[in-house]
């Protein structure tokens, strides 16, 4: 797997670097951020949508269905339970460039087979280690 590096830029804003790509992640102003980029929850929901969309596009290619112009509109809702927030629901509306007809069910099965959805469904093991940067002498 590729190394993903995150660096605090200022306040709650982090830069993210992976495979030569760089982008910012921040919180909205109402959450004490500066809104310099999408929030982590936005990215998680967008990752789910993109992964599902890619699987639908792959299925479309093998089934001879057009996918160029497929649009996905996604909304995620947060809930707070015992003082901890989490995404409770993600609603995704998919607009295909052409009616897939009887292949709609197969498109949904393809979407449900994406790695992000599978990971969220099972819950990954998350291992966090804190170290201190060694000062150069």
N, CA, C and O atoms as CSV, one atom per row, in Angstrom:
chain,resi,resn,atom,element,x,y,z
A,1,UNK,N,N,0.833,-1.192,0.000
A,1,UNK,CA,C,0.000,0.000,0.000
A,1,UNK,C,C,0.871,1.246,0.000
A,1,UNK,O,O,2.009,1.218,0.469
A,2,UNK,N,N,0.343,2.317,-0.518
A,2,UNK,CA,C,1.060,3.583,-0.596
A,2,UNK,C,C,1.029,4.313,0.738
A,2,UNK,O,O,0.037,4.266,1.465
A,3,UNK,N,N,2.130,4.989,1.048
A,3,UNK,CA,C,2.212,5.796,2.254
A,3,UNK,C,C,1.388,7.065,2.071
A,3,UNK,O,O,1.508,7.746,1.053
A,4,UNK,N,N,0.559,7.380,3.048
A,4,UNK,CA,C,-0.214,8.620,3.066
A,4,UNK,C,C,0.356,9.454,4.196
A,4,UNK,O,O,0.403,8.997,5.339
A,5,UNK,N,N,0.794,10.681,3.894
A,5,UNK,CA,C,1.385,11.565,4.890
A,5,UNK,C,C,0.472,12.749,5.121
A,5,UNK,O,O,0.058,13.421,4.176
A,6,UNK,N,N,0.157,13.004,6.393
A,6,UNK,CA,C,-0.660,14.147,6.782
A,6,UNK,C,C,0.192,15.072,7.630
A,6,UNK,O,O,0.953,14.610,8.481
A,7,UNK,N,N,0.073,16.371,7.406
A,7,UNK,CA,C,0.860,17.350,8.151
A,7,UNK,C,C,-0.044,18.502,8.557
A,7,UNK,O,O,-0.769,19.058,7.733
A,8,UNK,N,N,0.007,18.854,9.833
A,8,UNK,CA,C,-0.783,19.989,10.305
A,8,UNK,C,C,-0.214,21.264,9.699
A,8,UNK,O,O,0.967,21.566,9.868
A,9,UNK,N,N,-1.049,22.003,8.999
A,9,UNK,CA,C,-0.627,23.249,8.354
A,9,UNK,C,C,-0.884,24.454,9.258
A,9,UNK,O,O,-0.040,25.342,9.384
A,10,UNK,N,N,-2.060,24.470,9.882
A,10,UNK,CA,C,-2.426,25.573,10.776
A,10,UNK,C,C,-3.797,25.253,11.353
A,10,UNK,O,O,-4.703,24.845,10.627
A,11,UNK,N,N,-3.945,25.439,12.651
A,11,UNK,CA,C,-5.236,25.178,13.273
A,11,UNK,C,C,-5.651,23.732,13.088
A,11,UNK,O,O,-4.934,22.819,13.499
A,12,UNK,N,N,-6.798,23.520,12.474
A,12,UNK,CA,C,-7.296,22.171,12.222
A,12,UNK,C,C,-7.020,21.695,10.793
A,12,UNK,O,O,-7.419,20.591,10.421
A,13,UNK,N,N,-6.350,22.507,10.005
A,13,UNK,CA,C,-6.091,22.188,8.592
A,13,UNK,C,C,-4.863,21.286,8.446
A,13,UNK,O,O,-3.790,21.580,8.973
A,14,UNK,N,N,-5.045,20.185,7.720
A,14,UNK,CA,C,-3.964,19.253,7.431
A,14,UNK,C,C,-3.789,19.128,5.921
A,14,UNK,O,O,-4.762,19.108,5.167
A,15,UNK,N,N,-2.532,19.045,5.496
A,15,UNK,CA,C,-2.266,18.684,4.101
A,15,UNK,C,C,-2.131,17.168,4.056
A,15,UNK,O,O,-1.639,16.542,4.995
A,16,UNK,N,N,-2.576,16.599,2.955
A,16,UNK,CA,C,-2.515,15.153,2.742
A,16,UNK,C,C,-1.720,14.932,1.463
A,16,UNK,O,O,-1.976,15.572,0.443
A,17,UNK,N,N,-0.750,14.016,1.525
A,17,UNK,CA,C,0.017,13.659,0.338
A,17,UNK,C,C,-0.035,12.152,0.138
A,17,UNK,O,O,0.205,11.376,1.063
A,18,UNK,N,N,-0.355,11.754,-1.090
A,18,UNK,CA,C,-0.361,10.345,-1.452
A,18,UNK,C,C,-0.088,10.224,-2.960
A,18,UNK,O,O,-0.734,10.884,-3.773
A,19,UNK,N,N,0.871,9.376,-3.312
A,19,UNK,CA,C,1.221,9.112,-4.717
A,19,UNK,C,C,1.338,10.375,-5.561
A,19,UNK,O,O,0.863,10.400,-6.697
A,20,UNK,N,N,1.959,11.419,-5.028
A,20,UNK,CA,C,2.164,12.650,-5.787
A,20,UNK,C,C,0.982,13.596,-5.778
A,20,UNK,O,O,1.069,14.681,-6.355
A,21,UNK,N,N,-0.105,13.231,-5.153
A,21,UNK,CA,C,-1.269,14.105,-5.037
A,21,UNK,C,C,-1.212,14.817,-3.685
A,21,UNK,O,O,-0.755,14.247,-2.694
A,22,UNK,N,N,-1.680,16.064,-3.655
A,22,UNK,CA,C,-1.718,16.827,-2.413
A,22,UNK,C,C,-3.044,17.565,-2.330
A,22,UNK,O,O,-3.490,18.167,-3.307
A,23,UNK,N,N,-3.671,17.518,-1.160
A,23,UNK,CA,C,-4.900,18.278,-0.947
A,23,UNK,C,C,-5.012,18.621,0.535
A,23,UNK,O,O,-4.293,18.070,1.367
A,24,UNK,N,N,-5.920,19.536,0.851
A,24,UNK,CA,C,-6.125,19.989,2.222
A,24,UNK,C,C,-7.407,19.412,2.801
A,24,UNK,O,O,-8.399,19.223,2.096
A,25,UNK,N,N,-7.366,19.138,4.089
A,25,UNK,CA,C,-8.530,18.682,4.843
A,25,UNK,C,C,-8.690,19.647,6.011
A,25,UNK,O,O,-7.717,19.943,6.705
A,26,UNK,N,N,-9.887,20.133,6.231
A,26,UNK,CA,C,-10.129,21.107,7.296
A,26,UNK,C,C,-11.571,20.952,7.767
A,26,UNK,O,O,-12.367,20.240,7.156
A,27,UNK,N,N,-11.877,21.610,8.828
A,27,UNK,CA,C,-13.243,21.629,9.340
A,27,UNK,C,C,-13.917,22.921,8.902
A,27,UNK,O,O,-13.237,23.916,8.651
A,28,UNK,N,N,-15.240,22.921,8.806
A,28,UNK,CA,C,-15.943,24.167,8.485
A,28,UNK,C,C,-15.766,25.182,9.617
A,28,UNK,O,O,-15.405,24.830,10.740
A,29,UNK,N,N,-16.027,26.432,9.295
A,29,UNK,CA,C,-15.854,27.501,10.284
A,29,UNK,C,C,-16.685,27.278,11.543
A,29,UNK,O,O,-16.230,27.575,12.647
A,30,UNK,N,N,-17.907,26.753,11.381
A,30,UNK,CA,C,-18.760,26.539,12.551
A,30,UNK,C,C,-18.236,25.423,13.461
A,30,UNK,O,O,-18.730,25.241,14.573
A,31,UNK,N,N,-17.230,24.678,12.980
A,31,UNK,CA,C,-16.604,23.630,13.794
A,31,UNK,C,C,-15.171,24.008,14.159
A,31,UNK,O,O,-14.338,23.139,14.416
A,32,UNK,N,N,-14.893,25.312,14.178
A,32,UNK,CA,C,-13.603,25.876,14.583
A,32,UNK,C,C,-12.484,25.679,13.569
A,32,UNK,O,O,-11.308,25.806,13.907
A,33,UNK,N,N,-12.851,25.365,12.317
A,33,UNK,CA,C,-11.857,25.263,11.259
A,33,UNK,C,C,-11.862,26.528,10.417
A,33,UNK,O,O,-12.526,27.509,10.753
A,34,UNK,N,N,-11.118,26.494,9.325
A,34,UNK,CA,C,-11.073,27.623,8.385
A,34,UNK,C,C,-11.662,27.251,7.031
A,34,UNK,O,O,-11.602,28.051,6.097
A,35,UNK,N,N,-12.226,26.060,6.904
A,35,UNK,CA,C,-12.880,25.593,5.680
A,35,UNK,C,C,-11.954,25.664,4.465
A,35,UNK,O,O,-12.358,26.099,3.386
A,36,UNK,N,N,-10.709,25.232,4.658
A,36,UNK,CA,C,-9.732,25.220,3.566
A,36,UNK,C,C,-9.842,23.977,2.691
A,36,UNK,O,O,-9.168,23.867,1.667
A,37,UNK,N,N,-10.695,23.043,3.098
A,37,UNK,CA,C,-10.880,21.812,2.339
A,37,UNK,C,C,-12.026,21.043,2.952
A,37,UNK,O,O,-12.607,21.474,3.948
A,38,UNK,N,N,-12.355,19.908,2.367
A,38,UNK,CA,C,-13.434,19.088,2.920
A,38,UNK,C,C,-13.060,18.577,4.307
A,38,UNK,O,O,-11.882,18.471,4.648
A,39,UNK,N,N,-14.075,18.264,5.094
A,39,UNK,CA,C,-13.846,17.706,6.435
A,39,UNK,C,C,-13.517,16.222,6.306
A,39,UNK,O,O,-13.778,15.617,5.266
A,40,UNK,N,N,-12.944,15.630,7.355
A,40,UNK,CA,C,-12.699,14.184,7.311
A,40,UNK,C,C,-13.980,13.377,7.061
A,40,UNK,O,O,-13.948,12.381,6.339
A,41,UNK,N,N,-15.104,13.797,7.651
A,41,UNK,CA,C,-16.368,13.080,7.417
A,41,UNK,C,C,-16.805,13.222,5.966
A,41,UNK,O,O,-17.312,12.269,5.374
A,42,UNK,N,N,-16.609,14.421,5.379
A,42,UNK,CA,C,-16.918,14.611,3.961
A,42,UNK,C,C,-16.090,13.663,3.100
A,42,UNK,O,O,-16.607,13.037,2.175
A,43,UNK,N,N,-14.801,13.566,3.414
A,43,UNK,CA,C,-13.919,12.691,2.635
A,43,UNK,C,C,-14.285,11.225,2.790
A,43,UNK,O,O,-14.227,10.462,1.826
A,44,UNK,N,N,-14.662,10.827,4.002
A,44,UNK,CA,C,-15.069,9.435,4.208
A,44,UNK,C,C,-16.303,9.109,3.364
A,44,UNK,O,O,-16.353,8.079,2.691
A,45,UNK,N,N,-17.291,9.993,3.411
A,45,UNK,CA,C,-18.506,9.773,2.619
A,45,UNK,C,C,-18.190,9.828,1.124
A,45,UNK,O,O,-18.707,9.020,0.351
A,46,UNK,N,N,-17.342,10.779,0.713
A,46,UNK,CA,C,-16.965,10.886,-0.701
A,46,UNK,C,C,-16.176,9.660,-1.149
A,46,UNK,O,O,-16.339,9.197,-2.278
A,47,UNK,N,N,-15.323,9.135,-0.275
A,47,UNK,CA,C,-14.572,7.914,-0.602
A,47,UNK,C,C,-15.516,6.747,-0.837
A,47,UNK,O,O,-15.329,5.956,-1.761
A,48,UNK,N,N,-16.523,6.652,0.003
A,48,UNK,CA,C,-17.525,5.599,-0.181
A,48,UNK,C,C,-18.232,5.766,-1.525
A,48,UNK,O,O,-18.358,4.806,-2.285
A,49,UNK,N,N,-18.689,6.974,-1.816
A,49,UNK,CA,C,-19.379,7.223,-3.080
A,49,UNK,C,C,-18.495,6.963,-4.287
A,49,UNK,O,O,-18.932,6.345,-5.258
A,50,UNK,N,N,-17.248,7.433,-4.232
A,50,UNK,CA,C,-16.328,7.244,-5.355
A,50,UNK,C,C,-16.027,5.763,-5.574
A,50,UNK,O,O,-15.987,5.289,-6.709
A,51,UNK,N,N,-15.817,5.046,-4.482
A,51,UNK,CA,C,-15.531,3.609,-4.587
A,51,UNK,C,C,-16.717,2.868,-5.206
A,51,UNK,O,O,-16.545,2.048,-6.107
A,52,UNK,N,N,-17.917,3.166,-4.714
A,52,UNK,CA,C,-19.105,2.517,-5.264
A,52,UNK,C,C,-19.291,2.893,-6.729
A,52,UNK,O,O,-19.633,2.047,-7.555
A,53,UNK,N,N,-19.064,4.167,-7.047
A,53,UNK,CA,C,-19.189,4.624,-8.433
A,53,UNK,C,C,-18.200,3.937,-9.356
A,53,UNK,O,O,-18.543,3.574,-10.481
A,54,UNK,N,N,-16.963,3.755,-8.880
A,54,UNK,CA,C,-15.953,3.082,-9.698
A,54,UNK,C,C,-16.333,1.637,-9.974
A,54,UNK,O,O,-16.132,1.136,-11.080
A,55,UNK,N,N,-16.881,0.971,-8.970
A,55,UNK,CA,C,-17.329,-0.413,-9.177
A,55,UNK,C,C,-18.511,-0.458,-10.157
A,55,UNK,O,O,-18.609,-1.371,-10.977
A,56,UNK,N,N,-19.388,0.515,-10.066
A,56,UNK,CA,C,-20.508,0.570,-11.018
A,56,UNK,C,C,-19.990,0.848,-12.431
A,56,UNK,O,O,-20.497,0.284,-13.401
A,57,UNK,N,N,-18.977,1.718,-12.547
A,57,UNK,CA,C,-18.397,2.012,-13.857
A,57,UNK,C,C,-17.703,0.783,-14.433
A,57,UNK,O,O,-17.813,0.510,-15.628
A,58,UNK,N,N,-16.985,0.037,-13.585
A,58,UNK,CA,C,-16.342,-1.195,-14.055
A,58,UNK,C,C,-17.377,-2.202,-14.543
A,58,UNK,O,O,-17.205,-2.814,-15.597
A,59,UNK,N,N,-18.457,-2.373,-13.772
A,59,UNK,CA,C,-19.520,-3.277,-14.208
A,59,UNK,C,C,-20.115,-2.788,-15.524
A,59,UNK,O,O,-20.351,-3.578,-16.438
A,60,UNK,N,N,-20.354,-1.487,-15.616
A,60,UNK,CA,C,-20.940,-0.917,-16.839
A,60,UNK,C,C,-20.068,-1.214,-18.052
A,60,UNK,O,O,-20.578,-1.531,-19.127
A,61,UNK,N,N,-18.745,-1.110,-17.879
A,61,UNK,CA,C,-17.829,-1.386,-18.989
A,61,UNK,C,C,-17.964,-2.828,-19.458
A,61,UNK,O,O,-18.030,-3.087,-20.660
A,62,UNK,N,N,-18.004,-3.766,-18.519
A,62,UNK,CA,C,-18.088,-5.178,-18.917
A,62,UNK,C,C,-19.474,-5.530,-19.461
A,62,UNK,O,O,-19.604,-6.439,-20.280
A,63,UNK,N,N,-20.505,-4.818,-19.012
A,63,UNK,CA,C,-21.872,-5.113,-19.454
A,63,UNK,C,C,-22.268,-4.294,-20.687
A,63,UNK,O,O,-23.376,-4.443,-21.204
A,64,UNK,N,N,-21.363,-3.432,-21.156
A,64,UNK,CA,C,-21.676,-2.619,-22.336
A,64,UNK,C,C,-22.647,-1.483,-22.055
A,64,UNK,O,O,-23.331,-1.010,-22.962
A,65,UNK,N,N,-22.712,-1.045,-20.800
A,65,UNK,CA,C,-23.583,0.085,-20.434
A,65,UNK,C,C,-22.753,1.365,-20.394
A,65,UNK,O,O,-21.605,1.334,-19.951
A,66,UNK,N,N,-23.302,2.477,-20.842
A,66,UNK,CA,C,-22.554,3.726,-20.729
A,66,UNK,C,C,-22.504,4.192,-19.270
A,66,UNK,O,O,-23.494,4.103,-18.544
A,67,UNK,N,N,-21.331,4.690,-18.855
A,67,UNK,CA,C,-21.201,5.237,-17.502
A,67,UNK,C,C,-20.665,6.662,-17.518
A,67,UNK,O,O,-20.732,7.357,-16.504
A,68,UNK,N,N,-20.136,7.106,-18.651
A,68,UNK,CA,C,-19.625,8.476,-18.726
A,68,UNK,C,C,-20.784,9.440,-18.465
A,68,UNK,O,O,-21.834,9.361,-19.104
A,69,UNK,N,N,-20.572,10.340,-17.523
A,69,UNK,CA,C,-21.634,11.266,-17.159
A,69,UNK,C,C,-22.465,10.776,-15.980
A,69,UNK,O,O,-23.345,11.495,-15.505
A,70,UNK,N,N,-22.193,9.541,-15.494
A,70,UNK,CA,C,-22.885,9.064,-14.299
A,70,UNK,C,C,-22.625,10.090,-13.200
A,70,UNK,O,O,-21.496,10.544,-13.017
A,71,UNK,N,N,-23.665,10.444,-12.482
A,71,UNK,CA,C,-23.530,11.418,-11.404
A,71,UNK,C,C,-24.061,10.812,-10.119
A,71,UNK,O,O,-25.094,10.143,-10.100
A,72,UNK,N,N,-23.330,11.066,-9.054
A,72,UNK,CA,C,-23.737,10.562,-7.746
A,72,UNK,C,C,-23.870,11.750,-6.801
A,72,UNK,O,O,-22.929,12.524,-6.625
A,73,UNK,N,N,-25.029,11.884,-6.206
A,73,UNK,CA,C,-25.272,12.936,-5.216
A,73,UNK,C,C,-25.401,12.260,-3.865
A,73,UNK,O,O,-26.204,11.344,-3.686
A,74,UNK,N,N,-24.602,12.723,-2.917
A,74,UNK,CA,C,-24.459,12.024,-1.654
A,74,UNK,C,C,-24.681,12.989,-0.490
A,74,UNK,O,O,-24.223,14.131,-0.524
A,75,UNK,N,N,-25.377,12.526,0.521
A,75,UNK,CA,C,-25.593,13.281,1.748
A,75,UNK,C,C,-25.278,12.354,2.911
A,75,UNK,O,O,-25.697,11.196,2.927
A,76,UNK,N,N,-24.533,12.874,3.890
A,76,UNK,CA,C,-24.286,12.070,5.090
A,76,UNK,C,C,-24.831,12.823,6.294
A,76,UNK,O,O,-24.744,14.048,6.374
A,77,UNK,N,N,-25.392,12.066,7.224
A,77,UNK,CA,C,-25.978,12.643,8.435
A,77,UNK,C,C,-25.197,12.176,9.645
A,77,UNK,O,O,-24.861,10.999,9.775
A,78,UNK,N,N,-24.915,13.124,10.528
A,78,UNK,CA,C,-24.170,12.825,11.742
A,78,UNK,C,C,-25.116,12.600,12.909
A,78,UNK,O,O,-26.226,13.130,12.939
A,79,UNK,N,N,-24.664,11.811,13.859
A,79,UNK,CA,C,-25.403,11.580,15.098
A,79,UNK,C,C,-24.375,11.620,16.230
A,79,UNK,O,O,-23.214,11.254,16.046
A,80,UNK,N,N,-24.822,12.070,17.399
A,80,UNK,CA,C,-23.955,12.053,18.575
A,80,UNK,C,C,-24.543,11.077,19.582
A,80,UNK,O,O,-25.706,11.182,19.970
A,81,UNK,N,N,-23.716,10.128,19.997
A,81,UNK,CA,C,-24.128,9.109,20.963
A,81,UNK,C,C,-23.093,9.074,22.080
A,81,UNK,O,O,-21.908,8.856,21.828
A,82,UNK,N,N,-23.534,9.285,23.293
A,82,UNK,CA,C,-22.656,9.272,24.460
A,82,UNK,C,C,-21.455,10.190,24.273
A,82,UNK,O,O,-20.331,9.836,24.629
A,83,UNK,N,N,-21.705,11.385,23.705
A,83,UNK,CA,C,-20.662,12.377,23.522
A,83,UNK,C,C,-19.722,12.129,22.357
A,83,UNK,O,O,-18.720,12.830,22.213
A,84,UNK,N,N,-20.029,11.140,21.519
A,84,UNK,CA,C,-19.168,10.825,20.366
A,84,UNK,C,C,-19.973,10.930,19.083
A,84,UNK,O,O,-21.049,10.343,18.960
A,85,UNK,N,N,-19.440,11.684,18.128
A,85,UNK,CA,C,-20.115,11.835,16.836
A,85,UNK,C,C,-19.672,10.738,15.883
A,85,UNK,O,O,-18.553,10.231,15.954
A,86,UNK,N,N,-20.590,10.391,14.987
A,86,UNK,CA,C,-20.276,9.449,13.913
A,86,UNK,C,C,-21.253,9.698,12.772
A,86,UNK,O,O,-22.289,10.337,12.950
A,87,UNK,N,N,-20.909,9.189,11.614
A,87,UNK,CA,C,-21.833,9.240,10.488
A,87,UNK,C,C,-22.861,8.140,10.703
A,87,UNK,O,O,-22.511,6.966,10.827
A,88,UNK,N,N,-24.135,8.528,10.745
A,88,UNK,CA,C,-25.200,7.548,10.967
A,88,UNK,C,C,-25.718,6.989,9.652
A,88,UNK,O,O,-25.920,5.782,9.520
A,89,UNK,N,N,-25.931,7.862,8.687
A,89,UNK,CA,C,-26.453,7.409,7.395
A,89,UNK,C,C,-25.735,8.118,6.251
A,89,UNK,O,O,-25.309,9.268,6.367
A,90,UNK,N,N,-25.620,7.403,5.166
A,90,UNK,CA,C,-25.131,7.971,3.910
A,90,UNK,C,C,-26.181,7.628,2.869
A,90,UNK,O,O,-26.497,6.459,2.650
A,91,UNK,N,N,-26.716,8.653,2.232
A,91,UNK,CA,C,-27.712,8.456,1.181
A,91,UNK,C,C,-27.074,8.842,-0.143
A,91,UNK,O,O,-26.548,9.945,-0.292
A,92,UNK,N,N,-27.125,7.927,-1.103
A,92,UNK,CA,C,-26.503,8.153,-2.407
A,92,UNK,C,C,-27.561,7.997,-3.487
A,92,UNK,O,O,-28.209,6.956,-3.598
A,93,UNK,N,N,-27.723,9.042,-4.275
A,93,UNK,CA,C,-28.599,8.989,-5.447
A,93,UNK,C,C,-27.705,8.918,-6.677
A,93,UNK,O,O,-26.854,9.781,-6.891
A,94,UNK,N,N,-27.905,7.889,-7.475
A,94,UNK,CA,C,-27.097,7.677,-8.674
A,94,UNK,C,C,-27.945,8.000,-9.893
A,94,UNK,O,O,-29.049,7.477,-10.051
A,95,UNK,N,N,-27.424,8.858,-10.748
A,95,UNK,CA,C,-28.095,9.199,-12.002
A,95,UNK,C,C,-27.243,8.633,-13.136
A,95,UNK,O,O,-26.134,9.101,-13.392
A,96,UNK,N,N,-27.778,7.630,-13.801
A,96,UNK,CA,C,-27.066,6.996,-14.911
A,96,UNK,C,C,-27.365,7.754,-16.205
A,96,UNK,O,O,-28.441,8.336,-16.341
A,97,UNK,N,N,-26.430,7.753,-17.152
A,97,UNK,CA,C,-26.662,8.454,-18.412
A,97,UNK,C,C,-27.747,7.794,-19.265
A,97,UNK,O,O,-28.293,8.408,-20.183
A,98,UNK,N,N,-28.047,6.531,-18.944
A,98,UNK,CA,C,-29.061,5.779,-19.699
A,98,UNK,C,C,-29.699,4.781,-18.731
A,98,UNK,O,O,-29.033,4.285,-17.822
A,99,UNK,N,N,-30.960,4.493,-18.920
A,99,UNK,CA,C,-31.658,3.542,-18.047
A,99,UNK,C,C,-30.998,2.169,-18.172
A,99,UNK,O,O,-30.947,1.608,-19.267
A,100,UNK,N,N,-30.483,1.613,-17.046
A,100,UNK,CA,C,-29.856,0.298,-17.123
A,100,UNK,C,C,-30.855,-0.851,-17.206
A,100,UNK,O,O,-30.468,-2.004,-17.396
A,101,UNK,N,N,-32.145,-0.533,-17.063
A,101,UNK,CA,C,-33.175,-1.559,-17.191
A,101,UNK,C,C,-32.981,-2.704,-16.216
A,101,UNK,O,O,-32.842,-2.496,-15.010
A,102,UNK,N,N,-32.972,-3.920,-16.754
A,102,UNK,CA,C,-32.875,-5.115,-15.913
A,102,UNK,C,C,-31.498,-5.273,-15.271
A,102,UNK,O,O,-31.302,-6.162,-14.442
A,103,UNK,N,N,-30.554,-4.428,-15.641
A,103,UNK,CA,C,-29.211,-4.519,-15.052
A,103,UNK,C,C,-29.056,-3.626,-13.814
A,103,UNK,O,O,-27.962,-3.529,-13.257
A,104,UNK,N,N,-30.128,-2.983,-13.386
A,104,UNK,CA,C,-30.077,-2.133,-12.182
A,104,UNK,C,C,-29.632,-2.915,-10.958
A,104,UNK,O,O,-28.795,-2.438,-10.191
A,105,UNK,N,N,-30.176,-4.102,-10.765
A,105,UNK,CA,C,-29.818,-4.918,-9.601
A,105,UNK,C,C,-28.338,-5.296,-9.637
A,105,UNK,O,O,-27.675,-5.299,-8.599
A,106,UNK,N,N,-27.819,-5.614,-10.813
A,106,UNK,CA,C,-26.401,-5.964,-10.942
A,106,UNK,C,C,-25.516,-4.753,-10.660
A,106,UNK,O,O,-24.443,-4.887,-10.074
A,107,UNK,N,N,-25.968,-3.573,-11.079
A,107,UNK,CA,C,-25.231,-2.343,-10.773
A,107,UNK,C,C,-25.167,-2.123,-9.261
A,107,UNK,O,O,-24.116,-1.767,-8.729
A,108,UNK,N,N,-26.265,-2.331,-8.582
A,108,UNK,CA,C,-26.289,-2.181,-7.122
A,108,UNK,C,C,-25.373,-3.200,-6.451
A,108,UNK,O,O,-24.666,-2.863,-5.501
A,109,UNK,N,N,-25.376,-4.444,-6.933
A,109,UNK,CA,C,-24.480,-5.464,-6.372
A,109,UNK,C,C,-23.019,-5.058,-6.569
A,109,UNK,O,O,-22.193,-5.237,-5.674
A,110,UNK,N,N,-22.708,-4.513,-7.739
A,110,UNK,CA,C,-21.342,-4.056,-7.999
A,110,UNK,C,C,-20.963,-2.943,-7.025
A,110,UNK,O,O,-19.860,-2.946,-6.479
A,111,UNK,N,N,-21.864,-2.001,-6.808
A,111,UNK,CA,C,-21.600,-0.892,-5.888
A,111,UNK,C,C,-21.361,-1.401,-4.474
A,111,UNK,O,O,-20.503,-0.884,-3.757
A,112,UNK,N,N,-22.115,-2.406,-4.079
A,112,UNK,CA,C,-22.011,-2.917,-2.717
A,112,UNK,C,C,-20.771,-3.780,-2.502
A,112,UNK,O,O,-20.525,-4.244,-1.389
A,113,UNK,N,N,-20.001,-3.997,-3.544
A,113,UNK,CA,C,-18.803,-4.824,-3.437
A,113,UNK,C,C,-17.532,-3.993,-3.308
A,113,UNK,O,O,-16.438,-4.541,-3.439
A,114,UNK,N,N,-17.636,-2.705,-3.058
A,114,UNK,CA,C,-16.433,-1.862,-3.020
A,114,UNK,C,C,-15.703,-1.991,-1.688
A,114,UNK,O,O,-16.313,-2.282,-0.659
A,115,UNK,N,N,-14.391,-1.772,-1.720
A,115,UNK,CA,C,-13.535,-1.954,-0.554
A,115,UNK,C,C,-13.899,-1.007,0.593
A,115,UNK,O,O,-13.829,-1.399,1.758
A,116,UNK,N,N,-14.282,0.220,0.281
A,116,UNK,CA,C,-14.621,1.177,1.342
A,116,UNK,C,C,-15.893,0.730,2.061
A,116,UNK,O,O,-15.949,0.755,3.290
A,117,UNK,N,N,-16.901,0.327,1.315
A,117,UNK,CA,C,-18.141,-0.158,1.939
A,117,UNK,C,C,-17.872,-1.402,2.778
A,117,UNK,O,O,-18.358,-1.513,3.904
A,118,UNK,N,N,-17.098,-2.335,2.232
A,118,UNK,CA,C,-16.781,-3.550,2.968
A,118,UNK,C,C,-16.023,-3.235,4.261
A,118,UNK,O,O,-16.258,-3.862,5.294
A,119,UNK,N,N,-15.124,-2.273,4.196
A,119,UNK,CA,C,-14.351,-1.868,5.378
A,119,UNK,C,C,-15.257,-1.241,6.429
A,119,UNK,O,O,-15.155,-1.567,7.612
A,120,UNK,N,N,-16.143,-0.342,6.005
A,120,UNK,CA,C,-17.053,0.302,6.950
A,120,UNK,C,C,-18.015,-0.716,7.574
A,120,UNK,O,O,-18.363,-0.617,8.751
A,121,UNK,N,N,-18.429,-1.670,6.786
A,121,UNK,CA,C,-19.373,-2.679,7.273
A,121,UNK,C,C,-18.751,-3.567,8.354
A,121,UNK,O,O,-19.410,-3.895,9.341
A,122,UNK,N,N,-17.502,-3.951,8.173
A,122,UNK,CA,C,-16.835,-4.853,9.127
A,122,UNK,C,C,-16.090,-4.101,10.221
A,122,UNK,O,O,-15.903,-4.628,11.317
A,123,UNK,N,N,-15.661,-2.868,9.934
A,123,UNK,CA,C,-14.875,-2.112,10.903
A,123,UNK,C,C,-13.432,-2.576,10.914
A,123,UNK,O,O,-13.162,-3.726,11.262
A,124,UNK,N,N,-12.496,-1.709,10.540
A,124,UNK,CA,C,-11.085,-2.114,10.497
A,124,UNK,C,C,-10.456,-2.076,11.884
A,124,UNK,O,O,-10.976,-1.429,12.794
A,125,UNK,N,N,-9.336,-2.772,12.039
A,125,UNK,CA,C,-8.501,-2.622,13.222
A,125,UNK,C,C,-7.698,-1.343,13.001
A,125,UNK,O,O,-7.044,-1.189,11.970
A,126,UNK,N,N,-7.748,-0.434,13.960
A,126,UNK,CA,C,-7.040,0.843,13.836
A,126,UNK,C,C,-5.972,0.893,14.916
A,126,UNK,O,O,-6.282,0.844,16.106
A,127,UNK,N,N,-4.726,0.991,14.503
A,127,UNK,CA,C,-3.584,0.990,15.415
A,127,UNK,C,C,-2.921,2.363,15.343
A,127,UNK,O,O,-2.440,2.764,14.283
A,128,UNK,N,N,-2.893,3.080,16.455
A,128,UNK,CA,C,-2.306,4.421,16.513
A,128,UNK,C,C,-1.142,4.395,17.488
A,128,UNK,O,O,-1.270,3.900,18.608
A,129,UNK,N,N,0.007,4.935,17.053
A,129,UNK,CA,C,1.183,5.020,17.899
A,129,UNK,C,C,1.656,6.464,17.908
A,129,UNK,O,O,1.763,7.086,16.852
A,130,UNK,N,N,1.937,6.997,19.073
A,130,UNK,CA,C,2.424,8.379,19.199
A,130,UNK,C,C,3.904,8.357,19.519
A,130,UNK,O,O,4.333,7.685,20.457
A,131,UNK,N,N,4.687,9.096,18.739
A,131,UNK,CA,C,6.117,9.230,18.977
A,131,UNK,C,C,6.460,10.720,18.985
A,131,UNK,O,O,5.619,11.561,18.668
A,132,UNK,N,N,7.675,11.029,19.342
A,132,UNK,CA,C,8.155,12.411,19.356
A,132,UNK,C,C,9.256,12.551,18.320
A,132,UNK,O,O,10.136,11.697,18.212
A,133,UNK,N,N,9.199,13.630,17.567
A,133,UNK,CA,C,10.239,13.893,16.560
A,133,UNK,C,C,11.553,14.140,17.282
A,133,UNK,O,O,11.606,14.913,18.238
A,134,UNK,N,N,12.596,13.493,16.832
A,134,UNK,CA,C,13.917,13.685,17.414
A,134,UNK,C,C,14.505,14.973,16.880
A,134,UNK,O,O,14.507,15.212,15.673
A,135,UNK,N,N,15.008,15.809,17.790
A,135,UNK,CA,C,15.606,17.077,17.357
A,135,UNK,C,C,17.012,16.808,16.829
A,135,UNK,O,O,17.733,15.955,17.346
A,136,UNK,N,N,17.384,17.552,15.790
A,136,UNK,CA,C,18.724,17.391,15.229
A,136,UNK,C,C,19.695,18.207,16.084
A,136,UNK,O,O,19.435,19.365,16.411
A,137,UNK,N,N,20.792,17.593,16.428
A,137,UNK,CA,C,21.752,18.245,17.329
A,137,UNK,C,C,22.857,18.887,16.568
A,137,UNK,O,O,23.755,19.482,17.166
